[in-house]
Amino acid sequence: MTKAYLSEEIWKKHGSLSKREAKKAVETVFDIIREKLLDGESTQIKGFGSFIVRQKDSRIGQNLQTGGTVEISARKVVVFKASRNLKRQVQK
């Protein structure tokens, strides 16, 4: 699914919004989530899931081409964890 598809679906289901307003609403939601993640905050959407920023420590990895070891630097990653409700619905 793309942002354009999501905007189109919102526009179809809520006739009071113009296509431009639906697009702006979708972009605003994603901008807010992005800003919170950049600030290191988690974002939870009830019934859907959570976006969490996790810190990964540096570690030693293996270069599969040469067989040698390489250091993988510490970094932050964004993790999505689906809610129990969403997991149950997907399983049906």
PDB file of N, CA, C and O in Angstrom:
ATOM      1  N   MET A   1       0.850  -1.168   0.000  1.00  0.00           N
ATOM      2  CA  MET A   1       0.000   0.000   0.000  1.00  0.00           C
ATOM      3  C   MET A   1       0.899   1.236   0.000  1.00  0.00           C
ATOM      4  O   MET A   1       1.931   1.268   0.670  1.00  0.00           O
ATOM      5  N   THR A   2       0.500   2.224  -0.742  1.00  0.00           N
ATOM      6  CA  THR A   2       1.249   3.468  -0.832  1.00  0.00           C
ATOM      7  C   THR A   2       0.469   4.596  -0.157  1.00  0.00           C
ATOM      8  O   THR A   2      -0.712   4.453   0.159  1.00  0.00           O
ATOM      9  N   LYS A   3       1.161   5.728   0.057  1.00  0.00           N
ATOM     10  CA  LYS A   3       0.471   6.884   0.627  1.00  0.00           C
ATOM     11  C   LYS A   3      -0.628   7.364  -0.325  1.00  0.00           C
ATOM     12  O   LYS A   3      -1.696   7.785   0.117  1.00  0.00           O
ATOM     13  N   ALA A   4      -0.363   7.299  -1.627  1.00  0.00           N
ATOM     14  CA  ALA A   4      -1.357   7.726  -2.611  1.00  0.00           C
ATOM     15  C   ALA A   4      -2.608   6.847  -2.525  1.00  0.00           C
ATOM     16  O   ALA A   4      -3.730   7.349  -2.577  1.00  0.00           O
ATOM     17  N   TYR A   5      -2.408   5.545  -2.395  1.00  0.00           N
ATOM     18  CA  TYR A   5      -3.540   4.620  -2.266  1.00  0.00           C
ATOM     19  C   TYR A   5      -4.321   4.912  -0.994  1.00  0.00           C
ATOM     20  O   TYR A   5      -5.551   4.943  -1.015  1.00  0.00           O
ATOM     21  N   LEU A   6      -3.620   5.126   0.109  1.00  0.00           N
ATOM     22  CA  LEU A   6      -4.260   5.419   1.379  1.00  0.00           C
ATOM     23  C   LEU A   6      -5.061   6.718   1.294  1.00  0.00           C
ATOM     24  O   LEU A   6      -6.182   6.785   1.798  1.00  0.00           O
ATOM     25  N   SER A   7      -4.506   7.732   0.672  1.00  0.00           N
ATOM     26  CA  SER A   7      -5.208   9.004   0.485  1.00  0.00           C
ATOM     27  C   SER A   7      -6.482   8.807  -0.337  1.00  0.00           C
ATOM     28  O   SER A   7      -7.533   9.365  -0.020  1.00  0.00           O
ATOM     29  N   GLU A   8      -6.374   8.022  -1.374  1.00  0.00           N
ATOM     30  CA  GLU A   8      -7.524   7.744  -2.252  1.00  0.00           C
ATOM     31  C   GLU A   8      -8.639   7.039  -1.474  1.00  0.00           C
ATOM     32  O   GLU A   8      -9.813   7.378  -1.623  1.00  0.00           O
ATOM     33  N   GLU A   9      -8.270   6.063  -0.647  1.00  0.00           N
ATOM     34  CA  GLU A   9      -9.259   5.330   0.137  1.00  0.00           C
ATOM     35  C   GLU A   9      -9.942   6.237   1.163  1.00  0.00           C
ATOM     36  O   GLU A   9     -11.152   6.142   1.369  1.00  0.00           O
ATOM     37  N   ILE A  10      -9.175   7.106   1.798  1.00  0.00           N
ATOM     38  CA  ILE A  10      -9.765   8.058   2.748  1.00  0.00           C
ATOM     39  C   ILE A  10     -10.726   8.981   2.024  1.00  0.00           C
ATOM     40  O   ILE A  10     -11.815   9.260   2.524  1.00  0.00           O
ATOM     41  N   TRP A  11     -10.339   9.451   0.870  1.00  0.00           N
ATOM     42  CA  TRP A  11     -11.198  10.348   0.076  1.00  0.00           C
ATOM     43  C   TRP A  11     -12.507   9.635  -0.309  1.00  0.00           C
ATOM     44  O   TRP A  11     -13.578  10.238  -0.247  1.00  0.00           O
ATOM     45  N   LYS A  12     -12.422   8.356  -0.706  1.00  0.00           N
ATOM     46  CA  LYS A  12     -13.616   7.603  -1.093  1.00  0.00           C
ATOM     47  C   LYS A  12     -14.562   7.391   0.082  1.00  0.00           C
ATOM     48  O   LYS A  12     -15.779   7.483  -0.077  1.00  0.00           O
ATOM     49  N   LYS A  13     -14.007   7.107   1.270  1.00  0.00           N
ATOM     50  CA  LYS A  13     -14.835   6.778   2.427  1.00  0.00           C
ATOM     51  C   LYS A  13     -15.371   8.008   3.148  1.00  0.00           C
ATOM     52  O   LYS A  13     -16.361   7.911   3.873  1.00  0.00           O
ATOM     53  N   HIS A  14     -14.743   9.151   2.963  1.00  0.00           N
ATOM     54  CA  HIS A  14     -15.180  10.385   3.623  1.00  0.00           C
ATOM     55  C   HIS A  14     -15.400  11.447   2.567  1.00  0.00           C
ATOM     56  O   HIS A  14     -14.505  12.234   2.259  1.00  0.00           O
ATOM     57  N   GLY A  15     -16.584  11.459   2.027  1.00  0.00           N
ATOM     58  CA  GLY A  15     -16.924  12.364   0.934  1.00  0.00           C
ATOM     59  C   GLY A  15     -16.819  13.840   1.281  1.00  0.00           C
ATOM     60  O   GLY A  15     -16.810  14.685   0.386  1.00  0.00           O
ATOM     61  N   SER A  16     -16.739  14.164   2.569  1.00  0.00           N
ATOM     62  CA  SER A  16     -16.646  15.572   2.944  1.00  0.00           C
ATOM     63  C   SER A  16     -15.241  16.126   2.739  1.00  0.00           C
ATOM     64  O   SER A  16     -15.049  17.342   2.776  1.00  0.00           O
ATOM     65  N   LEU A  17     -14.258  15.258   2.525  1.00  0.00           N
ATOM     66  CA  LEU A  17     -12.888  15.701   2.289  1.00  0.00           C
ATOM     67  C   LEU A  17     -12.584  15.731   0.803  1.00  0.00           C
ATOM     68  O   LEU A  17     -13.038  14.872   0.047  1.00  0.00           O
ATOM     69  N   SER A  18     -11.814  16.727   0.391  1.00  0.00           N
ATOM     70  CA  SER A  18     -11.346  16.742  -0.994  1.00  0.00           C
ATOM     71  C   SER A  18     -10.140  15.805  -1.102  1.00  0.00           C
ATOM     72  O   SER A  18      -9.588  15.384  -0.085  1.00  0.00           O
ATOM     73  N   LYS A  19      -9.737  15.483  -2.313  1.00  0.00           N
ATOM     74  CA  LYS A  19      -8.571  14.626  -2.495  1.00  0.00           C
ATOM     75  C   LYS A  19      -7.334  15.283  -1.895  1.00  0.00           C
ATOM     76  O   LYS A  19      -6.499  14.613  -1.286  1.00  0.00           O
ATOM     77  N   ARG A  20      -7.222  16.578  -2.066  1.00  0.00           N
ATOM     78  CA  ARG A  20      -6.080  17.319  -1.529  1.00  0.00           C
ATOM     79  C   ARG A  20      -6.058  17.251   0.003  1.00  0.00           C
ATOM     80  O   ARG A  20      -5.000  17.063   0.603  1.00  0.00           O
ATOM     81  N   GLU A  21      -7.224  17.403   0.631  1.00  0.00           N
ATOM     82  CA  GLU A  21      -7.307  17.345   2.096  1.00  0.00           C
ATOM     83  C   GLU A  21      -6.980  15.940   2.613  1.00  0.00           C
ATOM     84  O   GLU A  21      -6.312  15.797   3.637  1.00  0.00           O
ATOM     85  N   ALA A  22      -7.446  14.910   1.912  1.00  0.00           N
ATOM     86  CA  ALA A  22      -7.152  13.526   2.304  1.00  0.00           C
ATOM     87  C   ALA A  22      -5.653  13.264   2.213  1.00  0.00           C
ATOM     88  O   ALA A  22      -5.072  12.636   3.098  1.00  0.00           O
ATOM     89  N   LYS A  23      -5.031  13.745   1.143  1.00  0.00           N
ATOM     90  CA  LYS A  23      -3.590  13.573   0.968  1.00  0.00           C
ATOM     91  C   LYS A  23      -2.829  14.298   2.076  1.00  0.00           C
ATOM     92  O   LYS A  23      -1.873  13.762   2.637  1.00  0.00           O
ATOM     93  N   LYS A  24      -3.254  15.502   2.382  1.00  0.00           N
ATOM     94  CA  LYS A  24      -2.609  16.298   3.429  1.00  0.00           C
ATOM     95  C   LYS A  24      -2.752  15.612   4.797  1.00  0.00           C
ATOM     96  O   LYS A  24      -1.816  15.626   5.597  1.00  0.00           O
ATOM     97  N   ALA A  25      -3.914  15.016   5.066  1.00  0.00           N
ATOM     98  CA  ALA A  25      -4.141  14.318   6.330  1.00  0.00           C
ATOM     99  C   ALA A  25      -3.195  13.125   6.475  1.00  0.00           C
ATOM    100  O   ALA A  25      -2.609  12.919   7.538  1.00  0.00           O
ATOM    101  N   VAL A  26      -3.051  12.352   5.419  1.00  0.00           N
ATOM    102  CA  VAL A  26      -2.159  11.189   5.447  1.00  0.00           C
ATOM    103  C   VAL A  26      -0.718  11.649   5.658  1.00  0.00           C
ATOM    104  O   VAL A  26      -0.002  11.083   6.484  1.00  0.00           O
ATOM    105  N   GLU A  27      -0.293  12.661   4.926  1.00  0.00           N
ATOM    106  CA  GLU A  27       1.073  13.162   5.059  1.00  0.00           C
ATOM    107  C   GLU A  27       1.320  13.720   6.456  1.00  0.00           C
ATOM    108  O   GLU A  27       2.411  13.555   7.002  1.00  0.00           O
ATOM    109  N   THR A  28       0.324  14.375   7.037  1.00  0.00           N
ATOM    110  CA  THR A  28       0.458  14.932   8.380  1.00  0.00           C
ATOM    111  C   THR A  28       0.642  13.828   9.417  1.00  0.00           C
ATOM    112  O   THR A  28       1.486  13.938  10.307  1.00  0.00           O
ATOM    113  N   VAL A  29      -0.145  12.774   9.300  1.00  0.00           N
ATOM    114  CA  VAL A  29      -0.017  11.650  10.242  1.00  0.00           C
ATOM    115  C   VAL A  29       1.385  11.056  10.164  1.00  0.00           C
ATOM    116  O   VAL A  29       2.015  10.821  11.195  1.00  0.00           O
ATOM    117  N   PHE A  30       1.877  10.812   8.952  1.00  0.00           N
ATOM    118  CA  PHE A  30       3.209  10.233   8.804  1.00  0.00           C
ATOM    119  C   PHE A  30       4.300  11.191   9.268  1.00  0.00           C
ATOM    120  O   PHE A  30       5.305  10.756   9.831  1.00  0.00           O
ATOM    121  N   ASP A  31       4.117  12.481   9.042  1.00  0.00           N
ATOM    122  CA  ASP A  31       5.085  13.471   9.523  1.00  0.00           C
ATOM    123  C   ASP A  31       5.169  13.472  11.043  1.00  0.00           C
ATOM    124  O   ASP A  31       6.262  13.547  11.605  1.00  0.00           O
ATOM    125  N   ILE A  32       4.023  13.389  11.710  1.00  0.00           N
ATOM    126  CA  ILE A  32       4.000  13.373  13.175  1.00  0.00           C
ATOM    127  C   ILE A  32       4.691  12.120  13.707  1.00  0.00           C
ATOM    128  O   ILE A  32       5.480  12.202  14.647  1.00  0.00           O
ATOM    129  N   ILE A  33       4.400  10.958  13.112  1.00  0.00           N
ATOM    130  CA  ILE A  33       5.043   9.710  13.537  1.00  0.00           C
ATOM    131  C   ILE A  33       6.552   9.817  13.319  1.00  0.00           C
ATOM    132  O   ILE A  33       7.331   9.443  14.196  1.00  0.00           O
ATOM    133  N   ARG A  34       6.967  10.323  12.160  1.00  0.00           N
ATOM    134  CA  ARG A  34       8.388  10.476  11.839  1.00  0.00           C
ATOM    135  C   ARG A  34       9.082  11.391  12.855  1.00  0.00           C
ATOM    136  O   ARG A  34      10.170  11.071  13.334  1.00  0.00           O
ATOM    137  N   GLU A  35       8.459  12.524  13.182  1.00  0.00           N
ATOM    138  CA  GLU A  35       9.044  13.465  14.134  1.00  0.00           C
ATOM    139  C   GLU A  35       9.241  12.824  15.501  1.00  0.00           C
ATOM    140  O   GLU A  35      10.289  13.003  16.122  1.00  0.00           O
ATOM    141  N   LYS A  36       8.251  12.082  15.975  1.00  0.00           N
ATOM    142  CA  LYS A  36       8.343  11.425  17.272  1.00  0.00           C
ATOM    143  C   LYS A  36       9.450  10.373  17.275  1.00  0.00           C
ATOM    144  O   LYS A  36      10.184  10.254  18.256  1.00  0.00           O
ATOM    145  N   LEU A  37       9.577   9.614  16.196  1.00  0.00           N
ATOM    146  CA  LEU A  37      10.629   8.605  16.114  1.00  0.00           C
ATOM    147  C   LEU A  37      12.007   9.259  16.078  1.00  0.00           C
ATOM    148  O   LEU A  37      12.947   8.749  16.687  1.00  0.00           O
ATOM    149  N   LEU A  38      12.138  10.379  15.372  1.00  0.00           N
ATOM    150  CA  LEU A  38      13.412  11.094  15.324  1.00  0.00           C
ATOM    151  C   LEU A  38      13.793  11.648  16.689  1.00  0.00           C
ATOM    152  O   LEU A  38      14.976  11.797  16.995  1.00  0.00           O
ATOM    153  N   ASP A  39      12.789  11.955  17.510  1.00  0.00           N
ATOM    154  CA  ASP A  39      13.036  12.420  18.884  1.00  0.00           C
ATOM    155  C   ASP A  39      13.301  11.252  19.833  1.00  0.00           C
ATOM    156  O   ASP A  39      13.548  11.467  21.020  1.00  0.00           O
ATOM    157  N   GLY A  40      13.254  10.014  19.324  1.00  0.00           N
ATOM    158  CA  GLY A  40      13.509   8.840  20.140  1.00  0.00           C
ATOM    159  C   GLY A  40      12.289   8.335  20.888  1.00  0.00           C
ATOM    160  O   GLY A  40      12.410   7.464  21.750  1.00  0.00           O
ATOM    161  N   GLU A  41      11.121   8.865  20.574  1.00  0.00           N
ATOM    162  CA  GLU A  41       9.892   8.455  21.259  1.00  0.00           C
ATOM    163  C   GLU A  41       9.195   7.335  20.488  1.00  0.00           C
ATOM    164  O   GLU A  41       9.258   7.267  19.260  1.00  0.00           O
ATOM    165  N   SER A  42       8.532   6.467  21.239  1.00  0.00           N
ATOM    166  CA  SER A  42       7.717   5.412  20.618  1.00  0.00           C
ATOM    167  C   SER A  42       6.374   6.001  20.217  1.00  0.00           C
ATOM    168  O   SER A  42       5.924   6.993  20.791  1.00  0.00           O
ATOM    169  N   THR A  43       5.746   5.391  19.240  1.00  0.00           N
ATOM    170  CA  THR A  43       4.419   5.807  18.810  1.00  0.00           C
ATOM    171  C   THR A  43       3.514   4.593  18.826  1.00  0.00           C
ATOM    172  O   THR A  43       3.789   3.594  18.160  1.00  0.00           O
ATOM    173  N   GLN A  44       2.433   4.677  19.587  1.00  0.00           N
ATOM    174  CA  GLN A  44       1.506   3.556  19.695  1.00  0.00           C
ATOM    175  C   GLN A  44       0.163   3.957  19.105  1.00  0.00           C
ATOM    176  O   GLN A  44      -0.392   5.002  19.447  1.00  0.00           O
ATOM    177  N   ILE A  45      -0.350   3.120  18.222  1.00  0.00           N
ATOM    178  CA  ILE A  45      -1.671   3.315  17.634  1.00  0.00           C
ATOM    179  C   ILE A  45      -2.519   2.139  18.112  1.00  0.00           C
ATOM    180  O   ILE A  45      -2.337   1.009  17.660  1.00  0.00           O
ATOM    181  N   LYS A  46      -3.443   2.412  19.025  1.00  0.00           N
ATOM    182  CA  LYS A  46      -4.260   1.358  19.644  1.00  0.00           C
ATOM    183  C   LYS A  46      -4.952   0.519  18.576  1.00  0.00           C
ATOM    184  O   LYS A  46      -5.517   1.055  17.623  1.00  0.00           O
ATOM    185  N   GLY A  47      -4.907  -0.782  18.740  1.00  0.00           N
ATOM    186  CA  GLY A  47      -5.558  -1.699  17.822  1.00  0.00           C
ATOM    187  C   GLY A  47      -4.771  -1.963  16.553  1.00  0.00           C
ATOM    188  O   GLY A  47      -5.169  -2.797  15.740  1.00  0.00           O
ATOM    189  N   PHE A  48      -3.649  -1.258  16.370  1.00  0.00           N
ATOM    190  CA  PHE A  48      -2.841  -1.434  15.166  1.00  0.00           C
ATOM    191  C   PHE A  48      -1.442  -1.911  15.531  1.00  0.00           C
ATOM    192  O   PHE A  48      -1.026  -2.993  15.119  1.00  0.00           O
ATOM    193  N   GLY A  49      -0.706  -1.100  16.311  1.00  0.00           N
ATOM    194  CA  GLY A  49       0.630  -1.498  16.713  1.00  0.00           C
ATOM    195  C   GLY A  49       1.453  -0.335  17.190  1.00  0.00           C
ATOM    196  O   GLY A  49       0.956   0.780  17.349  1.00  0.00           O
ATOM    197  N   SER A  50       2.737  -0.610  17.419  1.00  0.00           N
ATOM    198  CA  SER A  50       3.656   0.400  17.933  1.00  0.00           C
ATOM    199  C   SER A  50       4.899   0.484  17.074  1.00  0.00           C
ATOM    200  O   SER A  50       5.410  -0.527  16.593  1.00  0.00           O
ATOM    201  N   PHE A  51       5.381   1.705  16.885  1.00  0.00           N
ATOM    202  CA  PHE A  51       6.668   1.953  16.256  1.00  0.00           C
ATOM    203  C   PHE A  51       7.618   2.318  17.386  1.00  0.00           C
ATOM    204  O   PHE A  51       7.345   3.245  18.148  1.00  0.00           O
ATOM    205  N   ILE A  52       8.724   1.604  17.502  1.00  0.00           N
ATOM    206  CA  ILE A  52       9.647   1.771  18.612  1.00  0.00           C
ATOM    207  C   ILE A  52      11.047   1.993  18.059  1.00  0.00           C
ATOM    208  O   ILE A  52      11.461   1.318  17.116  1.00  0.00           O
ATOM    209  N   VAL A  53      11.787   2.954  18.652  1.00  0.00           N
ATOM    210  CA  VAL A  53      13.183   3.163  18.293  1.00  0.00           C
ATOM    211  C   VAL A  53      14.021   2.362  19.278  1.00  0.00           C
ATOM    212  O   VAL A  53      13.910   2.548  20.490  1.00  0.00           O
ATOM    213  N   ARG A  54      14.859   1.473  18.760  1.00  0.00           N
ATOM    214  CA  ARG A  54      15.722   0.655  19.608  1.00  0.00           C
ATOM    215  C   ARG A  54      17.183   0.948  19.282  1.00  0.00           C
ATOM    216  O   ARG A  54      17.547   1.201  18.133  1.00  0.00           O
ATOM    217  N   GLN A  55      17.997   0.908  20.314  1.00  0.00           N
ATOM    218  CA  GLN A  55      19.437   1.089  20.154  1.00  0.00           C
ATOM    219  C   GLN A  55      20.085  -0.284  20.007  1.00  0.00           C
ATOM    220  O   GLN A  55      19.901  -1.156  20.856  1.00  0.00           O
ATOM    221  N   LYS A  56      20.838  -0.470  18.936  1.00  0.00           N
ATOM    222  CA  LYS A  56      21.581  -1.722  18.749  1.00  0.00           C
ATOM    223  C   LYS A  56      23.042  -1.440  19.072  1.00  0.00           C
ATOM    224  O   LYS A  56      23.621  -0.473  18.578  1.00  0.00           O
ATOM    225  N   ASP A  57      23.628  -2.282  19.895  1.00  0.00           N
ATOM    226  CA  ASP A  57      25.035  -2.134  20.252  1.00  0.00           C
ATOM    227  C   ASP A  57      25.928  -2.549  19.094  1.00  0.00           C
ATOM    228  O   ASP A  57      25.500  -3.268  18.191  1.00  0.00           O
ATOM    229  N   SER A  58      27.180  -2.084  19.130  1.00  0.00           N
ATOM    230  CA  SER A  58      28.123  -2.530  18.103  1.00  0.00           C
ATOM    231  C   SER A  58      28.431  -4.004  18.339  1.00  0.00           C
ATOM    232  O   SER A  58      28.340  -4.501  19.461  1.00  0.00           O
ATOM    233  N   ARG A  59      28.796  -4.687  17.268  1.00  0.00           N
ATOM    234  CA  ARG A  59      29.077  -6.110  17.388  1.00  0.00           C
ATOM    235  C   ARG A  59      30.018  -6.544  16.286  1.00  0.00           C
ATOM    236  O   ARG A  59      30.285  -5.793  15.347  1.00  0.00           O
ATOM    237  N   ILE A  60      30.504  -7.725  16.405  1.00  0.00           N
ATOM    238  CA  ILE A  60      31.402  -8.288  15.399  1.00  0.00           C
ATOM    239  C   ILE A  60      30.569  -9.160  14.467  1.00  0.00           C
ATOM    240  O   ILE A  60      29.829 -10.037  14.913  1.00  0.00           O
ATOM    241  N   GLY A  61      30.700  -8.905  13.155  1.00  0.00           N
ATOM    242  CA  GLY A  61      30.003  -9.693  12.155  1.00  0.00           C
ATOM    243  C   GLY A  61      31.008 -10.391  11.260  1.00  0.00           C
ATOM    244  O   GLY A  61      32.216 -10.253  11.448  1.00  0.00           O
ATOM    245  N   GLN A  62      30.519 -11.128  10.303  1.00  0.00           N
ATOM    246  CA  GLN A  62      31.401 -11.855   9.406  1.00  0.00           C
ATOM    247  C   GLN A  62      31.139 -11.431   7.972  1.00  0.00           C
ATOM    248  O   GLN A  62      29.990 -11.385   7.533  1.00  0.00           O
ATOM    249  N   ASN A  63      32.196 -11.124   7.247  1.00  0.00           N
ATOM    250  CA  ASN A  63      32.109 -10.837   5.826  1.00  0.00           C
ATOM    251  C   ASN A  63      32.017 -12.173   5.107  1.00  0.00           C
ATOM    252  O   ASN A  63      32.980 -12.940   5.102  1.00  0.00           O
ATOM    253  N   LEU A  64      30.882 -12.457   4.506  1.00  0.00           N
ATOM    254  CA  LEU A  64      30.663 -13.769   3.893  1.00  0.00           C
ATOM    255  C   LEU A  64      31.513 -13.998   2.651  1.00  0.00           C
ATOM    256  O   LEU A  64      31.784 -15.144   2.294  1.00  0.00           O
ATOM    257  N   GLN A  65      31.941 -12.916   1.984  1.00  0.00           N
ATOM    258  CA  GLN A  65      32.758 -13.084   0.786  1.00  0.00           C
ATOM    259  C   GLN A  65      34.197 -13.452   1.119  1.00  0.00           C
ATOM    260  O   GLN A  65      34.801 -14.299   0.460  1.00  0.00           O
ATOM    261  N   THR A  66      34.745 -12.801   2.158  1.00  0.00           N
ATOM    262  CA  THR A  66      36.149 -13.041   2.503  1.00  0.00           C
ATOM    263  C   THR A  66      36.318 -13.975   3.689  1.00  0.00           C
ATOM    264  O   THR A  66      37.403 -14.520   3.889  1.00  0.00           O
ATOM    265  N   GLY A  67      35.280 -14.170   4.471  1.00  0.00           N
ATOM    266  CA  GLY A  67      35.374 -14.994   5.661  1.00  0.00           C
ATOM    267  C   GLY A  67      35.959 -14.252   6.852  1.00  0.00           C
ATOM    268  O   GLY A  67      36.032 -14.801   7.951  1.00  0.00           O
ATOM    269  N   GLY A  68      36.376 -13.007   6.643  1.00  0.00           N
ATOM    270  CA  GLY A  68      36.952 -12.207   7.722  1.00  0.00           C
ATOM    271  C   GLY A  68      35.878 -11.594   8.600  1.00  0.00           C
ATOM    272  O   GLY A  68      34.685 -11.659   8.301  1.00  0.00           O
ATOM    273  N   THR A  69      36.328 -11.005   9.680  1.00  0.00           N
ATOM    274  CA  THR A  69      35.389 -10.368  10.593  1.00  0.00           C
ATOM    275  C   THR A  69      35.364  -8.859  10.340  1.00  0.00           C
ATOM    276  O   THR A  69      36.355  -8.264   9.916  1.00  0.00           O
ATOM    277  N   VAL A  70      34.220  -8.271  10.610  1.00  0.00           N
ATOM    278  CA  VAL A  70      34.055  -6.827  10.483  1.00  0.00           C
ATOM    279  C   VAL A  70      33.299  -6.320  11.705  1.00  0.00           C
ATOM    280  O   VAL A  70      32.486  -7.037  12.290  1.00  0.00           O
ATOM    281  N   GLU A  71      33.579  -5.072  12.081  1.00  0.00           N
ATOM    282  CA  GLU A  71      32.851  -4.489  13.199  1.00  0.00           C
ATOM    283  C   GLU A  71      31.622  -3.775  12.650  1.00  0.00           C
ATOM    284  O   GLU A  71      31.723  -2.936  11.755  1.00  0.00           O
ATOM    285  N   ILE A  72      30.477  -4.117  13.192  1.00  0.00           N
ATOM    286  CA  ILE A  72      29.227  -3.458  12.823  1.00  0.00           C
ATOM    287  C   ILE A  72      28.974  -2.416  13.901  1.00  0.00           C
ATOM    288  O   ILE A  72      28.830  -2.749  15.078  1.00  0.00           O
ATOM    289  N   SER A  73      28.921  -1.156  13.494  1.00  0.00           N
ATOM    290  CA  SER A  73      28.814  -0.069  14.463  1.00  0.00           C
ATOM    291  C   SER A  73      27.440  -0.019  15.123  1.00  0.00           C
ATOM    292  O   SER A  73      26.463  -0.555  14.599  1.00  0.00           O
ATOM    293  N   ALA A  74      27.383   0.630  16.276  1.00  0.00           N
ATOM    294  CA  ALA A  74      26.117   0.813  16.985  1.00  0.00           C
ATOM    295  C   ALA A  74      25.203   1.688  16.143  1.00  0.00           C
ATOM    296  O   ALA A  74      25.664   2.556  15.401  1.00  0.00           O
ATOM    297  N   ARG A  75      23.917   1.452  16.265  1.00  0.00           N
ATOM    298  CA  ARG A  75      22.956   2.232  15.472  1.00  0.00           C
ATOM    299  C   ARG A  75      21.579   2.147  16.097  1.00  0.00           C
ATOM    300  O   ARG A  75      21.319   1.311  16.963  1.00  0.00           O
ATOM    301  N   LYS A  76      20.716   3.016  15.647  1.00  0.00           N
ATOM    302  CA  LYS A  76      19.326   2.985  16.076  1.00  0.00           C
ATOM    303  C   LYS A  76      18.506   2.394  14.941  1.00  0.00           C
ATOM    304  O   LYS A  76      18.774   2.651  13.768  1.00  0.00           O
ATOM    305  N   VAL A  77      17.505   1.601  15.303  1.00  0.00           N
ATOM    306  CA  VAL A  77      16.620   0.995  14.313  1.00  0.00           C
ATOM    307  C   VAL A  77      15.171   1.235  14.728  1.00  0.00           C
ATOM    308  O   VAL A  77      14.866   1.347  15.915  1.00  0.00           O
ATOM    309  N   VAL A  78      14.297   1.313  13.752  1.00  0.00           N
ATOM    310  CA  VAL A  78      12.868   1.437  14.012  1.00  0.00           C
ATOM    311  C   VAL A  78      12.257   0.048  13.888  1.00  0.00           C
ATOM    312  O   VAL A  78      12.474  -0.660  12.904  1.00  0.00           O
ATOM    313  N   VAL A  79      11.491  -0.326  14.905  1.00  0.00           N
ATOM    314  CA  VAL A  79      10.856  -1.637  14.945  1.00  0.00           C
ATOM    315  C   VAL A  79       9.346  -1.435  15.013  1.00  0.00           C
ATOM    316  O   VAL A  79       8.863  -0.575  15.750  1.00  0.00           O
ATOM    317  N   PHE A  80       8.607  -2.223  14.249  1.00  0.00           N
ATOM    318  CA  PHE A  80       7.147  -2.197  14.341  1.00  0.00           C
ATOM    319  C   PHE A  80       6.697  -3.460  15.051  1.00  0.00           C
ATOM    320  O   PHE A  80       7.112  -4.565  14.701  1.00  0.00           O
ATOM    321  N   LYS A  81       5.845  -3.286  16.048  1.00  0.00           N
ATOM    322  CA  LYS A  81       5.281  -4.424  16.769  1.00  0.00           C
ATOM    323  C   LYS A  81       3.761  -4.348  16.633  1.00  0.00           C
ATOM    324  O   LYS A  81       3.132  -3.403  17.111  1.00  0.00           O
ATOM    325  N   ALA A  82       3.188  -5.336  15.988  1.00  0.00           N
ATOM    326  CA  ALA A  82       1.743  -5.372  15.769  1.00  0.00           C
ATOM    327  C   ALA A  82       1.016  -5.616  17.090  1.00  0.00           C
ATOM    328  O   ALA A  82       1.517  -6.327  17.962  1.00  0.00           O
ATOM    329  N   SER A  83      -0.168  -5.022  17.228  1.00  0.00           N
ATOM    330  CA  SER A  83      -0.972  -5.229  18.433  1.00  0.00           C
ATOM    331  C   SER A  83      -1.537  -6.654  18.438  1.00  0.00           C
ATOM    332  O   SER A  83      -1.609  -7.312  17.400  1.00  0.00           O
ATOM    333  N   ARG A  84      -1.932  -7.111  19.621  1.00  0.00           N
ATOM    334  CA  ARG A  84      -2.535  -8.446  19.716  1.00  0.00           C
ATOM    335  C   ARG A  84      -3.787  -8.542  18.857  1.00  0.00           C
ATOM    336  O   ARG A  84      -4.036  -9.556  18.206  1.00  0.00           O
ATOM    337  N   ASN A  85      -4.567  -7.472  18.868  1.00  0.00           N
ATOM    338  CA  ASN A  85      -5.801  -7.443  18.091  1.00  0.00           C
ATOM    339  C   ASN A  85      -5.508  -7.619  16.595  1.00  0.00           C
ATOM    340  O   ASN A  85      -6.180  -8.398  15.920  1.00  0.00           O
ATOM    341  N   LEU A  86      -4.525  -6.911  16.088  1.00  0.00           N
ATOM    342  CA  LEU A  86      -4.166  -7.029  14.675  1.00  0.00           C
ATOM    343  C   LEU A  86      -3.633  -8.428  14.367  1.00  0.00           C
ATOM    344  O   LEU A  86      -3.969  -9.014  13.337  1.00  0.00           O
ATOM    345  N   LYS A  87      -2.809  -8.953  15.255  1.00  0.00           N
ATOM    346  CA  LYS A  87      -2.278 -10.316  15.036  1.00  0.00           C
ATOM    347  C   LYS A  87      -3.408 -11.341  14.963  1.00  0.00           C
ATOM    348  O   LYS A  87      -3.399 -12.229  14.110  1.00  0.00           O
ATOM    349  N   ARG A  88      -4.391 -11.208  15.876  1.00  0.00           N
ATOM    350  CA  ARG A  88      -5.538 -12.138  15.846  1.00  0.00           C
ATOM    351  C   ARG A  88      -6.321 -12.026  14.546  1.00  0.00           C
ATOM    352  O   ARG A  88      -6.716 -13.040  13.971  1.00  0.00           O
ATOM    353  N   GLN A  89      -6.548 -10.804  14.079  1.00  0.00           N
ATOM    354  CA  GLN A  89      -7.306 -10.606  12.847  1.00  0.00           C
ATOM    355  C   GLN A  89      -6.592 -11.184  11.647  1.00  0.00           C
ATOM    356  O   GLN A  89      -7.231 -11.734  10.750  1.00  0.00           O
ATOM    357  N   VAL A  90      -5.255 -11.065  11.616  1.00  0.00           N
ATOM    358  CA  VAL A  90      -4.482 -11.603  10.508  1.00  0.00           C
ATOM    359  C   VAL A  90      -4.526 -13.126  10.509  1.00  0.00           C
ATOM    360  O   VAL A  90      -4.541 -13.751   9.449  1.00  0.00           O
ATOM    361  N   GLN A  91      -4.547 -13.723  11.703  1.00  0.00           N
ATOM    362  CA  GLN A  91      -4.566 -15.185  11.817  1.00  0.00           C
ATOM    363  C   GLN A  91      -5.871 -15.809  11.345  1.00  0.00           C
ATOM    364  O   GLN A  91      -5.886 -16.982  10.973  1.00  0.00           O
ATOM    365  N   LYS A  92      -6.974 -15.050  11.352  1.00  0.00           N
ATOM    366  CA  LYS A  92      -8.282 -15.604  10.957  1.00  0.00           C
ATOM    367  C   LYS A  92      -8.361 -15.919   9.498  1.00  0.00           C
ATOM    368  O   LYS A  92      -9.395 -16.390   9.023  1.00  0.00           O
TER     369      LYS A  92
END
